[in-house]
Every structure is written in C-alpha cells, then in structure tokens.
Amino acid sequence: ALVSYPYLRNIDGNKLVDDNGYYVRDTELAVIGDPSPNWIGGLLSFMQFKGFNLNFSIDMKSGGDIFSQTNYFGMQTGKLIESLSGRDEGRGGLPYYKSDDGRWILLNDHDLDIAPNGNMVYHDGMILEGVNNNGMPNEQVIPASDYYRRTYYRYSGFYEEGVFENTYIRLREFSLGYDLAHSLLRKGKINGLLLSLIGRNLFYFKKSVPHIYVDSAFGSMSEYTFQENGALPSARSIGFSLKAQFGN
C-alpha cells in the first residue's frame, strides 16, 4: 500500500485549514493508494490479405495506483500547465494585500494598484476549499505560490496529490507490410520481398496519468514498482524493414 500523512479532516470529511488559511496534515499515517491493479492484459494480432500483412500489439491495465514524481514536483516548481491556476487575474487569481500585522487581506476587485495601507496589491490569491476549527468555511486568502510550495513540498507536503490511478490502453507496436514479390516479382528468382513500416511506442488510446509514459521510470526494487521517478519517457520510433527470400 501507499502510506503517508493525509489531509487533516473533520468528522464530515472536510479538509481543515489553520488560522492562516493553509491546509493541515494529519499526524497519523494512512493508506493513500493501492498499487495492485484490477487486471492486466494484452492483445496480439496478425492478419494477412493477399500480399498485405498487419501486426499490432496492445497493452492494457486497469487500476493500480502509482506515485508520480513528474506530476508532484512539476506542480511545486511550476513546470506543469495545471500549476498556472491562480497565478494572476486571468487565471483565477484573487486580489489581496499584506496588512501591517503581516496578514493577507482580500480585496473586492483588481482595480487597485496600491492597498489602503499603502502596500502593494497582489493578484495571485487563492482561498483553499475547507473549514476552520469552528467548522466555518475558509475565507482566508493566501498567495498561489504558497499553496503550490506547501502542498507539493518534498518533505512535508500532501503526497496524496501525487497519487494517480494507473489505467491505460496503449498501442505498443504496429507494422504494415506488403510482399512486393506477390505481384511485381512473381516470375523472378525472388520468392518474397517484404517491405514493412514499423512503429513502436506510438500512442495511448486511453491513459489516466498525465505527463508521463506509464512504465518508463519504474525500478525493479519493490518500493519503486509503484513510483514514477521523473525519468524521460520512452522514445517513439518509426522505421521500415525489407526482407527478401530467394529460390531457384
């Protein structure tokens, strides 16, 4: 199982925030994912029609959670498109300023450049969905950068944000060939001349984990079989082959 310190929640299941508007981690470990898949499978096919032949290989997997470092640290460092949310007014950021006692104060609109106390106005505010210790909805604004840094931090973040169900259907290999000897060279000494177009790691019909190639970075050690460790994806390759058969 995948185990970590999850969000602290109240008895109704709502996430708790502290007095400053930030999420709080539970002090008790809990299961946040199950790496065992529901099932795995594959499909191999070989078809021939006249001088043509078609081969393909499809891999399939349903369920089984993984932890993706690419997605987790990509959110912390602002490398992923999903981390744009809240960064400015155009991406849903809220206007706020810093009070004289160091608290973030929400403004009604983005029109002000200078706050009532003379401080700078920022436009990347967020109000996290959750409740305070009194059970009231959170209304405290925070900088978006604080949210991403705290939520996806390496040592004290919320690792459940990096857990994904790893379901996919992938076209692993595809080849289409034509036997030139079937028509062009039938009367010569060449019994077969097969020209094929071959592709590997071409694409996914379906994939539940964004931004990664689902098995490119898993290790052989047991603790790494359900962790994606930020490696580069496997290369897609497209090429051709020519096979000849000769006879008397």
KAUR-V81711 format. One record per helix or strand of 3 or more residues. SS is the DSSP state (~ for helix, > for strand). FROM is the first residue (numbers start at 1). TO is the last residue. If there is no record, write none. Layout:
SS/FROM/TO
SS/FROM/TO
This chain:
>/2/7
>/15/17
>/25/33
>/39/49
>/52/62
>/65/68
~/69/76
~/81/84
~/89/91
>/94/98
>/104/106
>/120/126
~/144/151
~/159/162
>/163/165
>/168/179
~/180/182
>/190/207
~/222/224
>/237/246
